[in-house]
Amino acid sequence: METGLPHDGPMTTTLITGANKGLGYEAARRLLAHGHDVWVAARDGERGRRAAEELGARFVQLDVTNEESITAAATALDAETGLDVLINNAGIAGPHTPITELATADIEHVYDTNVFGPVRVIQAFLPLLQRSPAPVIVNVSSGLGSETLVRDPERSEFTVNSVAYCSSKAALIMITTQYAKGYPNIRINAVDPGYTATDLNHDRGHQTVQEGTDAIVAMASIGPDGPTGAFTDRHGVVPW
């Protein structure tokens, strides 16, 4: 697949959750560089505003685990710019506890951000997206959500045993599939950034943040004839 290059259509207004650092920050930087109007959304107001100022982006406070915060953000965008592209990037790794010590609360905490968070955000911003001539949703999942990859001994995903994180990212892929079926006029896709050096993995990833955002930027930049219901990385389609 061709990665990281916007389509030739009009520039979009894009909202990226969890955009004050890491993949969200880099995706914002790249889209801004291509002339798109970008909203940096972050739970922490101070960090989010600082990131937006550094980037030359707009800022909106948004906590994906808080309905009131999400509703307020949607109201703010509705009043100012509308929305064409939603990138659900915010996510957490969860506790690194042995599976023998895993508690139900650990899974609930991760799902609240990684699964219910994107659903809350999508539901709140759907009215704005449906008024766009070419609406797009990008859900940032992971290869760790792929049954095929985590079962392959030749893949790095095979070595990871994280019930909460892996299952949350698998759920996000299925959520993407179902929303794509339910809203055929919106291009809705999931992406795998790959093993990228970010705070989420304590900078252990072997990819740069630019490489990690290739699939995000590519799918955020598709036109109305682009794919929907797909799961891709920077190289192409990822097996589920």
C-alpha positions as CSV (number, residue, x, y, z in Angstrom):
1,M,0.0,0.0,0.0
2,E,1.1,3.6,-0.5
3,T,1.6,5.0,3.0
4,G,1.6,8.5,4.5
5,L,0.4,10.4,1.5
6,P,-2.9,12.3,1.6
7,H,-5.4,12.0,-1.3
8,D,-5.7,14.8,-3.8
9,G,-9.1,16.0,-2.5
10,P,-9.8,18.9,-0.2
11,M,-8.0,19.3,3.1
12,T,-9.8,17.9,6.1
13,T,-10.6,18.8,9.7
14,T,-9.2,15.9,11.8
15,L,-9.5,15.1,15.5
16,I,-6.9,12.8,17.1
17,T,-7.4,11.5,20.6
18,G,-4.4,11.0,22.9
19,A,-2.4,13.4,20.6
20,N,-0.2,15.2,23.1
21,K,2.6,12.6,22.6
22,G,3.8,9.5,20.7
23,L,1.9,8.3,17.7
24,G,-0.9,10.8,18.1
25,Y,1.5,13.8,18.2
26,E,3.4,12.6,15.2
27,A,0.3,11.9,13.2
28,A,-0.9,15.4,13.9
29,R,2.4,16.8,12.9
30,R,2.4,15.0,9.5
31,L,-1.2,15.9,8.7
32,L,-0.6,19.5,9.6
33,A,2.4,19.5,7.3
34,H,0.1,18.4,4.5
35,G,-2.2,21.3,5.1
36,H,-4.9,19.6,7.1
37,D,-6.7,21.3,10.0
38,V,-6.0,19.2,13.1
39,W,-7.5,19.1,16.6
40,V,-5.2,17.7,19.3
41,A,-7.4,16.0,21.8
42,A,-5.9,15.1,25.2
43,R,-7.1,14.2,28.7
44,D,-4.5,16.5,30.3
45,G,-5.3,20.1,29.5
46,E,-1.9,21.5,30.2
47,R,0.0,18.9,28.2
48,G,-2.5,19.0,25.4
49,R,-2.4,22.8,25.0
50,R,1.4,22.7,25.0
51,A,1.4,20.0,22.3
52,A,-1.1,21.9,20.2
53,E,0.9,25.2,20.5
54,E,4.2,23.3,19.5
55,L,2.4,21.8,16.5
56,G,0.4,24.8,15.4
57,A,-2.8,22.8,15.9
58,R,-6.1,23.4,17.7
59,F,-6.7,21.9,21.1
60,V,-9.7,20.4,22.8
61,Q,-9.8,18.6,26.1
62,L,-11.1,15.1,25.8
63,D,-11.0,12.2,28.2
64,V,-12.2,9.0,26.4
65,T,-13.4,7.5,29.7
66,N,-15.6,10.5,30.5
67,E,-18.9,11.0,28.7
68,E,-19.3,14.7,29.7
69,S,-15.8,15.5,28.4
70,I,-16.5,13.8,25.1
71,T,-19.8,15.6,24.7
72,A,-18.2,18.9,25.4
73,A,-15.5,18.3,22.8
74,A,-18.1,17.3,20.2
75,T,-20.1,20.5,21.0
76,A,-16.9,22.6,20.6
77,L,-16.0,21.2,17.2
78,D,-19.6,21.4,16.0
79,A,-19.6,25.1,16.8
80,E,-16.2,25.9,15.3
81,T,-15.1,23.6,12.4
82,G,-17.1,20.4,12.1
83,L,-15.3,17.2,11.5
84,D,-14.2,15.0,8.6
85,V,-11.7,12.6,10.1
86,L,-11.7,11.0,13.6
87,I,-8.6,9.1,14.7
88,N,-9.2,7.0,17.8
89,N,-5.6,6.9,19.0
90,A,-5.8,7.1,22.8
91,G,-4.9,3.8,24.5
92,I,-3.2,2.3,27.5
93,A,-1.2,-0.9,28.0
94,G,-2.5,-1.8,31.4
95,P,-0.7,-3.5,34.2
96,H,2.2,-5.8,33.4
97,T,1.2,-8.4,36.0
98,P,1.7,-12.2,35.4
99,I,-1.5,-13.8,34.1
100,T,-1.7,-15.9,37.3
101,E,-2.2,-12.6,39.2
102,L,-4.6,-11.0,36.8
103,A,-7.7,-9.4,38.3
104,T,-11.0,-8.6,36.6
105,A,-10.5,-4.9,37.5
106,D,-7.3,-4.9,35.4
107,I,-9.2,-5.9,32.3
108,E,-12.0,-3.5,33.0
109,H,-9.6,-0.6,33.3
110,V,-8.0,-1.3,30.0
111,Y,-11.3,-1.9,28.2
112,D,-12.6,1.4,29.5
113,T,-10.0,3.3,27.5
114,N,-9.2,0.9,24.6
115,V,-12.6,-0.4,23.8
116,F,-15.4,1.6,25.3
117,G,-13.4,4.8,24.8
118,P,-13.5,4.6,21.0
119,V,-17.1,3.6,21.0
120,R,-18.0,6.6,23.2
121,V,-16.1,9.0,20.9
122,I,-17.5,7.6,17.7
123,Q,-21.1,7.8,19.0
124,A,-20.6,11.4,20.1
125,F,-19.0,12.6,16.8
126,L,-21.1,10.6,14.4
127,P,-23.5,13.6,13.8
128,L,-20.6,15.8,12.8
129,L,-19.0,13.1,10.6
130,Q,-22.3,12.4,8.8
131,R,-22.3,16.1,7.7
132,S,-18.9,15.7,6.1
133,P,-18.7,15.0,2.3
134,A,-16.0,12.3,2.9
135,P,-16.1,11.1,6.5
136,V,-13.4,8.8,7.8
137,I,-12.7,7.0,11.1
138,V,-9.4,5.4,11.9
139,N,-9.2,3.1,15.0
140,V,-5.6,2.5,16.2
141,S,-5.5,-1.2,17.1
142,S,-2.4,-3.4,17.1
143,G,-1.0,-6.6,15.6
144,L,-1.4,-7.9,19.2
145,G,-5.1,-8.0,18.4
146,S,-4.6,-10.4,15.5
147,E,-5.3,-14.1,16.3
148,T,-3.2,-15.0,13.3
149,L,-0.1,-13.1,14.4
150,V,-0.2,-13.9,18.1
151,R,-0.3,-17.6,17.3
152,D,2.7,-17.5,14.9
153,P,6.0,-18.5,16.6
154,E,7.9,-16.6,13.9
155,R,6.3,-13.3,14.9
156,S,7.2,-11.0,17.8
157,E,3.5,-10.8,18.8
158,F,3.8,-14.5,19.8
159,T,6.0,-13.6,22.7
160,V,3.5,-11.3,24.3
161,N,1.1,-12.5,26.9
162,S,-1.3,-9.7,27.9
163,V,-4.9,-10.7,28.3
164,A,-6.2,-7.2,28.8
165,Y,-4.3,-5.3,26.1
166,C,-4.4,-8.0,23.4
167,S,-8.0,-8.8,23.8
168,S,-8.9,-5.1,23.9
169,K,-7.2,-4.5,20.6
170,A,-8.9,-7.6,19.1
171,A,-12.2,-6.2,20.2
172,L,-11.4,-2.8,18.5
173,I,-10.8,-4.6,15.2
174,M,-14.3,-6.2,15.5
175,I,-15.8,-2.9,16.5
176,T,-14.3,-1.4,13.4
177,T,-15.8,-4.2,11.2
178,Q,-19.3,-3.8,12.7
179,Y,-19.3,0.0,12.4
180,A,-18.1,-0.2,8.8
181,K,-21.0,-2.5,8.0
182,G,-23.5,-0.2,9.8
183,Y,-22.3,3.0,8.3
184,P,-21.4,2.3,4.7
185,N,-21.1,6.0,3.8
186,I,-18.2,6.4,6.3
187,R,-14.7,5.0,5.6
188,I,-14.0,3.1,8.9
189,N,-10.7,1.2,9.2
190,A,-8.4,-0.2,11.9
191,V,-4.6,0.1,11.7
192,D,-1.6,-1.6,13.3
193,P,1.2,0.9,13.9
194,G,3.7,-1.9,14.5
195,Y,6.2,-2.2,17.3
196,T,7.0,1.5,17.6
197,A,9.2,3.2,20.3
198,T,6.7,5.1,22.5
199,D,5.9,5.6,26.1
200,L,3.5,2.7,25.9
201,N,6.3,0.2,25.6
202,H,9.0,2.3,27.4
203,D,10.6,3.1,24.0
204,R,11.5,-0.5,23.3
205,G,9.9,-0.6,19.9
206,H,12.2,-1.0,16.8
207,Q,10.2,1.5,14.6
208,T,10.4,5.3,14.6
209,V,7.2,7.2,15.3
210,Q,7.2,8.2,11.7
211,E,7.1,4.6,10.6
212,G,4.5,3.9,13.3
213,T,2.2,6.6,11.9
214,D,2.5,5.6,8.2
215,A,-0.7,3.5,8.3
216,I,-2.5,6.0,10.5
217,V,-1.8,8.9,8.1
218,A,-2.5,6.8,5.1
219,M,-6.0,5.7,6.3
220,A,-6.7,9.2,7.6
221,S,-6.1,10.6,4.2
222,I,-8.2,8.3,2.0
223,G,-11.0,9.7,-0.2
224,P,-14.6,8.5,-0.4
225,D,-13.6,5.7,-2.7
226,G,-11.1,4.3,-0.2
227,P,-11.4,1.0,1.7
228,T,-13.6,0.4,4.7
229,G,-13.7,-2.3,7.3
230,A,-10.0,-3.0,6.6
231,F,-7.1,-3.8,9.1
232,T,-3.8,-2.6,7.7
233,D,-0.2,-1.7,8.7
234,R,2.4,0.3,6.9
235,H,3.0,-2.6,4.5
236,G,-0.6,-3.5,3.6
237,V,-3.4,-5.8,4.9
238,V,-2.8,-7.4,8.3
239,P,-4.2,-11.0,8.8
240,W,-6.8,-11.2,11.5
